[in-house]
Amino acid sequence: ANLRDFTLSAVEELEQLEPFGADNPPPVIAVQGLTVAEMAQVGDRGAHLRVVLRDSNGASARAIWFRNGEIAGRLKVQQKVHVCLRPKVSQWNGAKTVELQLKDIMISEGMQ
């Protein structure tokens, strides 16, 4: 997968697999070879990590990793990473957007 694959219509199709639970876990997708374009700790006391990721085609997307803000101390802007994420449709004020929820980040020594 690359970041351009996470269109609203594609993520809405994935959500047709709901309801998610013990016997039907939500999809988690691996995306390799991304660059950390921006990052910040957000939320109460920096509890969460928000990043902007960029792929080799120049596409970028914002993602959040809940309850993992401390990871910011181990990441650097322009660092290469592989991620596992769960794409979700988020609704706010009547507008639908794609939200990428990080589930894991791998930093390889050879990728730095």
Biopython code that builds the backbone (N, CA, C, O; Angstrom):
import numpy as np
from Bio.PDB.StructureBuilder import StructureBuilder

atoms = [
    (1, "ALA", "N", (0.836, -1.188, 0.000)),
    (1, "ALA", "CA", (0.000, 0.000, 0.000)),
    (1, "ALA", "C", (0.877, 1.246, 0.000)),
    (1, "ALA", "O", (2.003, 1.227, 0.496)),
    (2, "ASN", "N", (0.347, 2.323, -0.560)),
    (2, "ASN", "CA", (0.999, 3.624, -0.409)),
    (2, "ASN", "C", (-0.049, 4.612, 0.080)),
    (2, "ASN", "O", (-1.233, 4.278, 0.136)),
    (3, "LEU", "N", (0.359, 5.803, 0.430)),
    (3, "LEU", "CA", (-0.544, 6.749, 1.069)),
    (3, "LEU", "C", (-1.697, 7.186, 0.175)),
    (3, "LEU", "O", (-2.754, 7.561, 0.682)),
    (4, "ARG", "N", (-1.519, 7.147, -1.138)),
    (4, "ARG", "CA", (-2.605, 7.535, -2.051)),
    (4, "ARG", "C", (-3.734, 6.502, -2.064)),
    (4, "ARG", "O", (-4.834, 6.793, -2.535)),
    (5, "ASP", "N", (-3.467, 5.294, -1.546)),
    (5, "ASP", "CA", (-4.497, 4.251, -1.509)),
    (5, "ASP", "C", (-5.587, 4.536, -0.478)),
    (5, "ASP", "O", (-6.674, 3.963, -0.560)),
    (6, "PHE", "N", (-5.316, 5.403, 0.484)),
    (6, "PHE", "CA", (-6.254, 5.639, 1.578)),
    (6, "PHE", "C", (-7.234, 6.765, 1.249)),
    (6, "PHE", "O", (-7.297, 7.786, 1.934)),
    (7, "THR", "N", (-7.997, 6.543, 0.177)),
    (7, "THR", "CA", (-9.032, 7.499, -0.202)),
    (7, "THR", "C", (-10.261, 7.282, 0.677)),
    (7, "THR", "O", (-10.415, 6.226, 1.291)),
    (8, "LEU", "N", (-11.119, 8.273, 0.733)),
    (8, "LEU", "CA", (-12.335, 8.146, 1.532)),
    (8, "LEU", "C", (-13.168, 6.958, 1.056)),
    (8, "LEU", "O", (-13.671, 6.195, 1.881)),
    (9, "SER", "N", (-13.323, 6.790, -0.249)),
    (9, "SER", "CA", (-14.145, 5.680, -0.752)),
    (9, "SER", "C", (-13.517, 4.328, -0.423)),
    (9, "SER", "O", (-14.236, 3.387, -0.086)),
    (10, "ALA", "N", (-12.193, 4.211, -0.512)),
    (10, "ALA", "CA", (-11.528, 2.942, -0.189)),
    (10, "ALA", "C", (-11.686, 2.595, 1.286)),
    (10, "ALA", "O", (-11.936, 1.438, 1.626)),
    (11, "VAL", "N", (-11.543, 3.576, 2.157)),
    (11, "VAL", "CA", (-11.670, 3.328, 3.597)),
    (11, "VAL", "C", (-13.124, 3.035, 3.961)),
    (11, "VAL", "O", (-13.384, 2.222, 4.847)),
    (12, "GLU", "N", (-14.070, 3.686, 3.290)),
    (12, "GLU", "CA", (-15.481, 3.373, 3.528)),
    (12, "GLU", "C", (-15.787, 1.933, 3.132)),
    (12, "GLU", "O", (-16.589, 1.269, 3.790)),
    (13, "GLU", "N", (-15.155, 1.438, 2.059)),
    (13, "GLU", "CA", (-15.334, 0.032, 1.672)),
    (13, "GLU", "C", (-14.796, -0.905, 2.747)),
    (13, "GLU", "O", (-15.430, -1.914, 3.056)),
    (14, "LEU", "N", (-13.636, -0.586, 3.321)),
    (14, "LEU", "CA", (-13.098, -1.409, 4.411)),
    (14, "LEU", "C", (-14.047, -1.443, 5.603)),
    (14, "LEU", "O", (-14.178, -2.470, 6.269)),
    (15, "GLU", "N", (-14.702, -0.326, 5.868)),
    (15, "GLU", "CA", (-15.600, -0.268, 7.013)),
    (15, "GLU", "C", (-16.879, -1.070, 6.803)),
    (15, "GLU", "O", (-17.644, -1.273, 7.746)),
    (16, "GLN", "N", (-17.118, -1.529, 5.568)),
    (16, "GLN", "CA", (-18.247, -2.417, 5.309)),
    (16, "GLN", "C", (-18.056, -3.770, 5.999)),
    (16, "GLN", "O", (-19.004, -4.542, 6.143)),
    (17, "LEU", "N", (-16.810, -4.050, 6.426)),
    (17, "LEU", "CA", (-16.503, -5.306, 7.117)),
    (17, "LEU", "C", (-16.935, -5.276, 8.581)),
    (17, "LEU", "O", (-16.862, -6.300, 9.261)),
    (18, "GLU", "N", (-17.388, -4.111, 9.084)),
    (18, "GLU", "CA", (-17.832, -3.997, 10.478)),
    (18, "GLU", "C", (-19.051, -4.883, 10.703)),
    (18, "GLU", "O", (-19.718, -5.243, 9.733)),
    (19, "PRO", "N", (-19.366, -5.245, 11.922)),
    (19, "PRO", "CA", (-18.777, -4.759, 13.163)),
    (19, "PRO", "C", (-17.485, -5.502, 13.494)),
    (19, "PRO", "O", (-17.375, -6.713, 13.300)),
    (20, "PHE", "N", (-16.506, -4.741, 14.000)),
    (20, "PHE", "CA", (-15.237, -5.317, 14.390)),
    (20, "PHE", "C", (-15.307, -5.741, 15.844)),
    (20, "PHE", "O", (-15.981, -5.111, 16.659)),
    (21, "GLY", "N", (-14.611, -6.804, 16.154)),
    (21, "GLY", "CA", (-14.582, -7.319, 17.518)),
    (21, "GLY", "C", (-13.607, -8.477, 17.591)),
    (21, "GLY", "O", (-12.728, -8.604, 16.739)),
    (22, "ALA", "N", (-13.752, -9.315, 18.591)),
    (22, "ALA", "CA", (-12.813, -10.423, 18.822)),
    (22, "ALA", "C", (-12.756, -11.386, 17.634)),
    (22, "ALA", "O", (-11.674, -11.843, 17.266)),
    (23, "ASP", "N", (-13.889, -11.694, 17.040)),
    (23, "ASP", "CA", (-13.913, -12.632, 15.916)),
    (23, "ASP", "C", (-13.733, -11.962, 14.561)),
    (23, "ASP", "O", (-13.621, -12.643, 13.541)),
    (24, "ASN", "N", (-13.706, -10.649, 14.544)),
    (24, "ASN", "CA", (-13.555, -9.908, 13.297)),
    (24, "ASN", "C", (-12.730, -8.650, 13.567)),
    (24, "ASN", "O", (-13.273, -7.550, 13.671)),
    (25, "PRO", "N", (-11.397, -8.826, 13.682)),
    (25, "PRO", "CA", (-10.555, -7.670, 14.020)),
    (25, "PRO", "C", (-10.526, -6.647, 12.876)),
    (25, "PRO", "O", (-10.661, -7.014, 11.709)),
    (26, "PRO", "N", (-10.350, -5.363, 13.216)),
    (26, "PRO", "CA", (-10.278, -4.335, 12.170)),
    (26, "PRO", "C", (-9.008, -4.506, 11.342)),
    (26, "PRO", "O", (-8.000, -5.007, 11.841)),
    (27, "PRO", "N", (-9.056, -4.089, 10.077)),
    (27, "PRO", "CA", (-7.880, -4.225, 9.228)),
    (27, "PRO", "C", (-6.736, -3.325, 9.681)),
    (27, "PRO", "O", (-6.944, -2.151, 9.991)),
    (28, "VAL", "N", (-5.533, -3.880, 9.718)),
    (28, "VAL", "CA", (-4.307, -3.131, 9.991)),
    (28, "VAL", "C", (-3.410, -3.346, 8.780)),
    (28, "VAL", "O", (-3.160, -4.482, 8.376)),
    (29, "ILE", "N", (-2.932, -2.255, 8.206)),
    (29, "ILE", "CA", (-2.201, -2.301, 6.936)),
    (29, "ILE", "C", (-0.778, -1.801, 7.137)),
    (29, "ILE", "O", (-0.549, -0.795, 7.808)),
    (30, "ALA", "N", (0.168, -2.512, 6.549)),
    (30, "ALA", "CA", (1.580, -2.110, 6.602)),
    (30, "ALA", "C", (1.897, -1.219, 5.405)),
    (30, "ALA", "O", (1.491, -1.500, 4.277)),
    (31, "VAL", "N", (2.625, -0.149, 5.670)),
    (31, "VAL", "CA", (3.105, 0.741, 4.610)),
    (31, "VAL", "C", (4.592, 0.942, 4.862)),
    (31, "VAL", "O", (4.993, 1.384, 5.939)),
    (32, "GLN", "N", (5.407, 0.616, 3.863)),
    (32, "GLN", "CA", (6.856, 0.652, 4.029)),
    (32, "GLN", "C", (7.474, 1.857, 3.335)),
    (32, "GLN", "O", (6.902, 2.427, 2.406)),
    (33, "GLY", "N", (8.657, 2.228, 3.812)),
    (33, "GLY", "CA", (9.466, 3.248, 3.157)),
    (33, "GLY", "C", (8.904, 4.655, 3.213)),
    (33, "GLY", "O", (8.967, 5.386, 2.224)),
    (34, "LEU", "N", (8.360, 5.043, 4.348)),
    (34, "LEU", "CA", (7.828, 6.390, 4.512)),
    (34, "LEU", "C", (8.860, 7.295, 5.184)),
    (34, "LEU", "O", (9.798, 6.815, 5.820)),
    (35, "THR", "N", (8.681, 8.586, 5.041)),
    (35, "THR", "CA", (9.527, 9.574, 5.695)),
    (35, "THR", "C", (8.677, 10.356, 6.689)),
    (35, "THR", "O", (7.553, 10.748, 6.376)),
    (36, "VAL", "N", (9.208, 10.582, 7.874)),
    (36, "VAL", "CA", (8.540, 11.429, 8.862)),
    (36, "VAL", "C", (8.756, 12.877, 8.422)),
    (36, "VAL", "O", (9.873, 13.390, 8.497)),
    (37, "ALA", "N", (7.696, 13.530, 7.967)),
    (37, "ALA", "CA", (7.801, 14.914, 7.501)),
    (37, "ALA", "C", (7.628, 15.908, 8.643)),
    (37, "ALA", "O", (8.287, 16.947, 8.680)),
    (38, "GLU", "N", (6.734, 15.580, 9.574)),
    (38, "GLU", "CA", (6.489, 16.425, 10.743)),
    (38, "GLU", "C", (6.066, 15.520, 11.887)),
    (38, "GLU", "O", (5.574, 14.414, 11.661)),
    (39, "MET", "N", (6.256, 15.986, 13.116)),
    (39, "MET", "CA", (5.752, 15.230, 14.264)),
    (39, "MET", "C", (5.569, 16.162, 15.444)),
    (39, "MET", "O", (6.242, 17.185, 15.571)),
    (40, "ALA", "N", (4.632, 15.775, 16.309)),
    (40, "ALA", "CA", (4.367, 16.553, 17.517)),
    (40, "ALA", "C", (3.649, 15.669, 18.520)),
    (40, "ALA", "O", (2.901, 14.763, 18.154)),
    (41, "GLN", "N", (3.891, 15.951, 19.792)),
    (41, "GLN", "CA", (3.122, 15.327, 20.848)),
    (41, "GLN", "C", (1.890, 16.193, 21.066)),
    (41, "GLN", "O", (1.997, 17.416, 21.159)),
    (42, "VAL", "N", (0.725, 15.567, 21.148)),
    (42, "VAL", "CA", (-0.527, 16.291, 21.306)),
    (42, "VAL", "C", (-1.343, 15.674, 22.431)),
    (42, "VAL", "O", (-1.032, 14.589, 22.921)),
    (43, "GLY", "N", (-2.383, 16.380, 22.827)),
    (43, "GLY", "CA", (-3.248, 15.873, 23.883)),
    (43, "GLY", "C", (-2.727, 16.236, 25.257)),
    (43, "GLY", "O", (-1.718, 16.929, 25.396)),
    (44, "ASP", "N", (-3.422, 15.762, 26.261)),
    (44, "ASP", "CA", (-3.073, 16.043, 27.643)),
    (44, "ASP", "C", (-1.673, 15.531, 27.954)),
    (44, "ASP", "O", (-1.412, 14.331, 27.869)),
    (45, "ARG", "N", (-0.772, 16.443, 28.314)),
    (45, "ARG", "CA", (0.624, 16.132, 28.640)),
    (45, "ARG", "C", (1.365, 15.418, 27.504)),
    (45, "ARG", "O", (2.278, 14.633, 27.760)),
    (46, "GLY", "N", (0.982, 15.685, 26.267)),
    (46, "GLY", "CA", (1.676, 15.076, 25.132)),
    (46, "GLY", "C", (1.475, 13.582, 25.028)),
    (46, "GLY", "O", (2.370, 12.859, 24.592)),
    (47, "ALA", "N", (0.304, 13.115, 25.426)),
    (47, "ALA", "CA", (0.042, 11.674, 25.490)),
    (47, "ALA", "C", (0.028, 10.989, 24.130)),
    (47, "ALA", "O", (0.279, 9.786, 24.044)),
    (48, "HIS", "N", (-0.260, 11.733, 23.069)),
    (48, "HIS", "CA", (-0.414, 11.126, 21.748)),
    (48, "HIS", "C", (0.646, 11.663, 20.788)),
    (48, "HIS", "O", (1.165, 12.764, 20.973)),
    (49, "LEU", "N", (0.956, 10.884, 19.776)),
    (49, "LEU", "CA", (1.918, 11.279, 18.747)),
    (49, "LEU", "C", (1.168, 11.559, 17.456)),
    (49, "LEU", "O", (0.440, 10.700, 16.959)),
    (50, "ARG", "N", (1.343, 12.753, 16.913)),
    (50, "ARG", "CA", (0.775, 13.085, 15.611)),
    (50, "ARG", "C", (1.940, 13.262, 14.643)),
    (50, "ARG", "O", (2.895, 13.981, 14.936)),
    (51, "VAL", "N", (1.856, 12.606, 13.494)),
    (51, "VAL", "CA", (2.917, 12.699, 12.494)),
    (51, "VAL", "C", (2.319, 12.987, 11.122)),
    (51, "VAL", "O", (1.169, 12.652, 10.841)),
    (52, "VAL", "N", (3.118, 13.609, 10.290)),
    (52, "VAL", "CA", (2.820, 13.698, 8.868)),
    (52, "VAL", "C", (3.829, 12.799, 8.195)),
    (52, "VAL", "O", (5.037, 12.971, 8.357)),
    (53, "LEU", "N", (3.328, 11.834, 7.435)),
    (53, "LEU", "CA", (4.170, 10.868, 6.741)),
    (53, "LEU", "C", (4.151, 11.168, 5.254)),
    (53, "LEU", "O", (3.132, 11.603, 4.717)),
    (54, "ARG", "N", (5.276, 10.937, 4.586)),
    (54, "ARG", "CA", (5.385, 11.155, 3.141)),
    (54, "ARG", "C", (5.920, 9.881, 2.499)),
    (54, "ARG", "O", (6.855, 9.265, 3.012)),
    (55, "ASP", "N", (5.322, 9.486, 1.370)),
    (55, "ASP", "CA", (5.818, 8.300, 0.682)),
    (55, "ASP", "C", (6.748, 8.699, -0.463)),
    (55, "ASP", "O", (6.945, 9.886, -0.722)),
    (56, "SER", "N", (7.314, 7.713, -1.141)),
    (56, "SER", "CA", (8.303, 7.977, -2.183)),
    (56, "SER", "C", (7.701, 8.655, -3.404)),
    (56, "SER", "O", (8.434, 9.192, -4.235)),
    (57, "ASN", "N", (6.369, 8.640, -3.525)),
    (57, "ASN", "CA", (5.698, 9.307, -4.643)),
    (57, "ASN", "C", (5.338, 10.756, -4.319)),
    (57, "ASN", "O", (4.759, 11.453, -5.153)),
    (58, "GLY", "N", (5.677, 11.212, -3.113)),
    (58, "GLY", "CA", (5.396, 12.583, -2.720)),
    (58, "GLY", "C", (4.058, 12.783, -2.038)),
    (58, "GLY", "O", (3.747, 13.895, -1.610)),
    (59, "ALA", "N", (3.253, 11.726, -1.924)),
    (59, "ALA", "CA", (1.974, 11.847, -1.219)),
    (59, "ALA", "C", (2.244, 11.929, 0.273)),
    (59, "ALA", "O", (3.181, 11.311, 0.778)),
    (60, "SER", "N", (1.413, 12.699, 0.982)),
    (60, "SER", "CA", (1.583, 12.792, 2.421)),
    (60, "SER", "C", (0.233, 12.605, 3.104)),
    (60, "SER", "O", (-0.824, 12.830, 2.514)),
    (61, "ALA", "N", (0.303, 12.185, 4.369)),
    (61, "ALA", "CA", (-0.910, 11.970, 5.156)),
    (61, "ALA", "C", (-0.574, 12.164, 6.618)),
    (61, "ALA", "O", (0.538, 11.885, 7.065)),
    (62, "ARG", "N", (-1.564, 12.650, 7.355)),
    (62, "ARG", "CA", (-1.417, 12.825, 8.789)),
    (62, "ARG", "C", (-1.909, 11.565, 9.486)),
    (62, "ARG", "O", (-2.901, 10.965, 9.073)),
    (63, "ALA", "N", (-1.209, 11.167, 10.547)),
    (63, "ALA", "CA", (-1.594, 9.989, 11.317)),
    (63, "ALA", "C", (-1.416, 10.283, 12.799)),
    (63, "ALA", "O", (-0.658, 11.171, 13.187)),
    (64, "ILE", "N", (-2.128, 9.521, 13.615)),
    (64, "ILE", "CA", (-2.028, 9.701, 15.062)),
    (64, "ILE", "C", (-1.821, 8.346, 15.715)),
    (64, "ILE", "O", (-2.355, 7.331, 15.269)),
    (65, "TRP", "N", (-1.027, 8.357, 16.793)),
    (65, "TRP", "CA", (-0.794, 7.153, 17.582)),
    (65, "TRP", "C", (-1.211, 7.477, 19.004)),
    (65, "TRP", "O", (-0.486, 8.147, 19.740)),
    (66, "PHE", "N", (-2.377, 7.000, 19.380)),
    (66, "PHE", "CA", (-2.922, 7.286, 20.699)),
    (66, "PHE", "C", (-2.095, 6.615, 21.791)),
    (66, "PHE", "O", (-1.652, 5.476, 21.639)),
    (67, "ARG", "N", (-1.895, 7.331, 22.888)),
    (67, "ARG", "CA", (-1.187, 6.857, 24.084)),
    (67, "ARG", "C", (0.271, 6.453, 23.808)),
    (67, "ARG", "O", (0.819, 5.602, 24.508)),
    (68, "ASN", "N", (0.891, 7.056, 22.800)),
    (68, "ASN", "CA", (2.289, 6.763, 22.480)),
    (68, "ASN", "C", (3.079, 8.027, 22.163)),
    (68, "ASN", "O", (3.980, 8.004, 21.325)),
    (69, "GLY", "N", (2.749, 9.121, 22.823)),
    (69, "GLY", "CA", (3.439, 10.390, 22.577)),
    (69, "GLY", "C", (4.925, 10.339, 22.862)),
    (69, "GLY", "O", (5.702, 11.067, 22.245)),
    (70, "GLU", "N", (5.332, 9.478, 23.799)),
    (70, "GLU", "CA", (6.752, 9.406, 24.167)),
    (70, "GLU", "C", (7.628, 8.901, 23.019)),
    (70, "GLU", "O", (8.847, 9.065, 23.064)),
    (71, "ILE", "N", (7.042, 8.304, 22.014)),
    (71, "ILE", "CA", (7.802, 7.828, 20.849)),
    (71, "ILE", "C", (8.473, 9.003, 20.128)),
    (71, "ILE", "O", (9.476, 8.817, 19.439)),
    (72, "ALA", "N", (7.925, 10.199, 20.285)),
    (72, "ALA", "CA", (8.509, 11.382, 19.638)),
    (72, "ALA", "C", (9.973, 11.564, 20.025)),
    (72, "ALA", "O", (10.752, 12.110, 19.244)),
    (73, "GLY", "N", (10.353, 11.118, 21.207)),
    (73, "GLY", "CA", (11.736, 11.232, 21.638)),
    (73, "GLY", "C", (12.681, 10.308, 20.888)),
    (73, "GLY", "O", (13.898, 10.484, 20.949)),
    (74, "ARG", "N", (12.136, 9.330, 20.184)),
    (74, "ARG", "CA", (12.968, 8.386, 19.427)),
    (74, "ARG", "C", (12.911, 8.592, 17.923)),
    (74, "ARG", "O", (13.664, 7.962, 17.180)),
    (75, "LEU", "N", (12.030, 9.464, 17.472)),
    (75, "LEU", "CA", (11.891, 9.737, 16.041)),
    (75, "LEU", "C", (12.548, 11.061, 15.688)),
    (75, "LEU", "O", (12.734, 11.928, 16.542)),
    (76, "LYS", "N", (12.894, 11.199, 14.423)),
    (76, "LYS", "CA", (13.439, 12.450, 13.914)),
    (76, "LYS", "C", (12.719, 12.798, 12.622)),
    (76, "LYS", "O", (12.327, 11.914, 11.861)),
    (77, "VAL", "N", (12.549, 14.087, 12.383)),
    (77, "VAL", "CA", (12.019, 14.521, 11.097)),
    (77, "VAL", "C", (13.016, 14.108, 10.022)),
    (77, "VAL", "O", (14.226, 14.199, 10.229)),
    (78, "GLN", "N", (12.526, 13.664, 8.899)),
    (78, "GLN", "CA", (13.280, 13.144, 7.754)),
    (78, "GLN", "C", (13.753, 11.699, 7.950)),
    (78, "GLN", "O", (14.465, 11.164, 7.100)),
    (79, "GLN", "N", (13.369, 11.074, 9.045)),
    (79, "GLN", "CA", (13.739, 9.679, 9.286)),
    (79, "GLN", "C", (12.836, 8.760, 8.462)),
    (79, "GLN", "O", (11.657, 9.053, 8.263)),
    (80, "LYS", "N", (13.393, 7.662, 7.993)),
    (80, "LYS", "CA", (12.652, 6.667, 7.233)),
    (80, "LYS", "C", (12.046, 5.648, 8.197)),
    (80, "LYS", "O", (12.699, 5.196, 9.137)),
    (81, "VAL", "N", (10.783, 5.297, 7.941)),
    (81, "VAL", "CA", (10.077, 4.366, 8.812)),
    (81, "VAL", "C", (9.170, 3.451, 7.996)),
    (81, "VAL", "O", (8.805, 3.757, 6.861)),
    (82, "HIS", "N", (8.816, 2.323, 8.602)),
    (82, "HIS", "CA", (7.734, 1.459, 8.147)),
    (82, "HIS", "C", (6.657, 1.589, 9.212)),
    (82, "HIS", "O", (6.975, 1.716, 10.395)),
    (83, "VAL", "N", (5.390, 1.560, 8.818)),
    (83, "VAL", "CA", (4.322, 1.679, 9.805)),
    (83, "VAL", "C", (3.253, 0.616, 9.586)),
    (83, "VAL", "O", (3.094, 0.082, 8.488)),
    (84, "CYS", "N", (2.534, 0.327, 10.645)),
    (84, "CYS", "CA", (1.290, -0.432, 10.583)),
    (84, "CYS", "C", (0.213, 0.532, 11.046)),
    (84, "CYS", "O", (0.375, 1.207, 12.063)),
    (85, "LEU", "N", (-0.884, 0.601, 10.305)),
    (85, "LEU", "CA", (-1.919, 1.560, 10.655)),
    (85, "LEU", "C", (-3.304, 1.009, 10.372)),
    (85, "LEU", "O", (-3.489, 0.066, 9.602)),
    (86, "ARG", "N", (-4.257, 1.631, 11.021)),
    (86, "ARG", "CA", (-5.658, 1.307, 10.796)),
    (86, "ARG", "C", (-6.335, 2.538, 10.206)),
    (86, "ARG", "O", (-6.444, 3.568, 10.871)),
    (87, "PRO", "N", (-6.791, 2.434, 8.958)),
    (87, "PRO", "CA", (-7.515, 3.567, 8.377)),
    (87, "PRO", "C", (-8.955, 3.565, 8.862)),
    (87, "PRO", "O", (-9.598, 2.517, 8.925)),
    (88, "LYS", "N", (-9.459, 4.752, 9.205)),
    (88, "LYS", "CA", (-10.837, 4.898, 9.666)),
    (88, "LYS", "C", (-11.466, 6.121, 9.024)),
    (88, "LYS", "O", (-10.770, 7.064, 8.648)),
    (89, "VAL", "N", (-12.783, 6.101, 8.900)),
    (89, "VAL", "CA", (-13.511, 7.283, 8.476)),
    (89, "VAL", "C", (-13.887, 8.055, 9.731)),
    (89, "VAL", "O", (-14.475, 7.500, 10.659)),
    (90, "SER", "N", (-13.547, 9.320, 9.753)),
    (90, "SER", "CA", (-13.858, 10.188, 10.881)),
    (90, "SER", "C", (-14.885, 11.219, 10.428)),
    (90, "SER", "O", (-14.776, 11.769, 9.333)),
    (91, "GLN", "N", (-15.879, 11.478, 11.268)),
    (91, "GLN", "CA", (-16.884, 12.491, 10.951)),
    (91, "GLN", "C", (-16.844, 13.586, 11.998)),
    (91, "GLN", "O", (-16.857, 13.315, 13.199)),
    (92, "TRP", "N", (-16.796, 14.831, 11.530)),
    (92, "TRP", "CA", (-16.818, 15.973, 12.434)),
    (92, "TRP", "C", (-17.510, 17.125, 11.738)),
    (92, "TRP", "O", (-17.131, 17.499, 10.628)),
    (93, "ASN", "N", (-18.511, 17.686, 12.372)),
    (93, "ASN", "CA", (-19.304, 18.782, 11.805)),
    (93, "ASN", "C", (-19.873, 18.416, 10.435)),
    (93, "ASN", "O", (-19.958, 19.262, 9.545)),
    (94, "GLY", "N", (-20.258, 17.158, 10.274)),
    (94, "GLY", "CA", (-20.866, 16.711, 9.033)),
    (94, "GLY", "C", (-19.896, 16.379, 7.917)),
    (94, "GLY", "O", (-20.316, 15.895, 6.866)),
    (95, "ALA", "N", (-18.620, 16.624, 8.113)),
    (95, "ALA", "CA", (-17.624, 16.329, 7.075)),
    (95, "ALA", "C", (-16.933, 14.997, 7.382)),
    (95, "ALA", "O", (-16.587, 14.716, 8.530)),
    (96, "LYS", "N", (-16.742, 14.193, 6.351)),
    (96, "LYS", "CA", (-16.042, 12.919, 6.497)),
    (96, "LYS", "C", (-14.604, 13.060, 6.005)),
    (96, "LYS", "O", (-14.350, 13.642, 4.951)),
    (97, "THR", "N", (-13.677, 12.522, 6.779)),
    (97, "THR", "CA", (-12.274, 12.496, 6.382)),
    (97, "THR", "C", (-11.685, 11.141, 6.748)),
    (97, "THR", "O", (-12.267, 10.396, 7.536)),
    (98, "VAL", "N", (-10.544, 10.829, 6.181)),
    (98, "VAL", "CA", (-9.823, 9.609, 6.522)),
    (98, "VAL", "C", (-8.890, 9.919, 7.679)),
    (98, "VAL", "O", (-8.128, 10.884, 7.629)),
    (99, "GLU", "N", (-8.950, 9.102, 8.716)),
    (99, "GLU", "CA", (-8.031, 9.206, 9.849)),
    (99, "GLU", "C", (-7.163, 7.954, 9.861)),
    (99, "GLU", "O", (-7.676, 6.835, 9.842)),
    (100, "LEU", "N", (-5.863, 8.145, 9.891)),
    (100, "LEU", "CA", (-4.936, 7.017, 9.961)),
    (100, "LEU", "C", (-4.465, 6.884, 11.403)),
    (100, "LEU", "O", (-3.813, 7.779, 11.941)),
    (101, "GLN", "N", (-4.802, 5.757, 12.020)),
    (101, "GLN", "CA", (-4.392, 5.503, 13.395)),
    (101, "GLN", "C", (-3.191, 4.562, 13.375)),
    (101, "GLN", "O", (-3.297, 3.418, 12.931)),
    (102, "LEU", "N", (-2.059, 5.047, 13.854)),
    (102, "LEU", "CA", (-0.860, 4.228, 13.911)),
    (102, "LEU", "C", (-1.016, 3.127, 14.941)),
    (102, "LEU", "O", (-1.596, 3.332, 16.007)),
    (103, "LYS", "N", (-0.492, 1.953, 14.609)),
    (103, "LYS", "CA", (-0.484, 0.823, 15.524)),
    (103, "LYS", "C", (0.947, 0.406, 15.854)),
    (103, "LYS", "O", (1.189, -0.206, 16.894)),
    (104, "ASP", "N", (1.909, 0.736, 14.963)),
    (104, "ASP", "CA", (3.313, 0.431, 15.211)),
    (104, "ASP", "C", (4.168, 1.206, 14.222)),
    (104, "ASP", "O", (3.730, 1.527, 13.117)),
    (105, "ILE", "N", (5.397, 1.503, 14.637)),
    (105, "ILE", "CA", (6.388, 2.160, 13.770)),
    (105, "ILE", "C", (7.686, 1.395, 13.918)),
    (105, "ILE", "O", (8.100, 1.065, 15.029)),
    (106, "MET", "N", (8.326, 1.114, 12.799)),
    (106, "MET", "CA", (9.636, 0.465, 12.840)),
    (106, "MET", "C", (10.663, 1.403, 12.210)),
    (106, "MET", "O", (10.497, 1.887, 11.091)),
    (107, "ILE", "N", (11.721, 1.637, 12.968)),
    (107, "ILE", "CA", (12.850, 2.415, 12.471)),
    (107, "ILE", "C", (13.989, 1.429, 12.277)),
    (107, "ILE", "O", (14.435, 0.787, 13.228)),
    (108, "SER", "N", (14.452, 1.313, 11.056)),
    (108, "SER", "CA", (15.549, 0.395, 10.777)),
    (108, "SER", "C", (16.869, 1.149, 10.757)),
    (108, "SER", "O", (16.969, 2.231, 10.179)),
    (109, "GLU", "N", (17.871, 0.574, 11.388)),
    (109, "GLU", "CA", (19.218, 1.210, 11.407)),
    (109, "GLU", "C", (19.673, 1.511, 9.993)),
    (109, "GLU", "O", (20.274, 2.556, 9.743)),
    (110, "GLY", "N", (19.398, 0.617, 9.074)),
    (110, "GLY", "CA", (19.817, 0.801, 7.689)),
    (110, "GLY", "C", (19.036, 1.863, 6.956)),
    (110, "GLY", "O", (19.436, 2.277, 5.867)),
    (111, "MET", "N", (17.913, 2.325, 7.531)),
    (111, "MET", "CA", (17.069, 3.295, 6.857)),
    (111, "MET", "C", (17.342, 4.720, 7.310)),
    (111, "MET", "O", (16.838, 5.654, 6.686)),
    (112, "GLN", "N", (18.105, 4.925, 8.350)),
    (112, "GLN", "CA", (18.284, 6.270, 8.900)),
    (112, "GLN", "C", (19.156, 7.138, 8.043)),
    (112, "GLN", "O", (19.396, 8.297, 8.380)),
]
sb = StructureBuilder()
sb.init_structure("model")
sb.init_model(0)
sb.init_chain("A")
sb.init_seg("    ")
for serial, (resi, resn, name, xyz) in enumerate(atoms, 1):
    if name == "N":
        sb.init_residue(resn, " ", resi, " ")
    sb.init_atom(name, np.array(xyz, "f"), 0.0, 1.0, " ", f" {name:<3s}", serial, name[0])
structure = sb.get_structure()
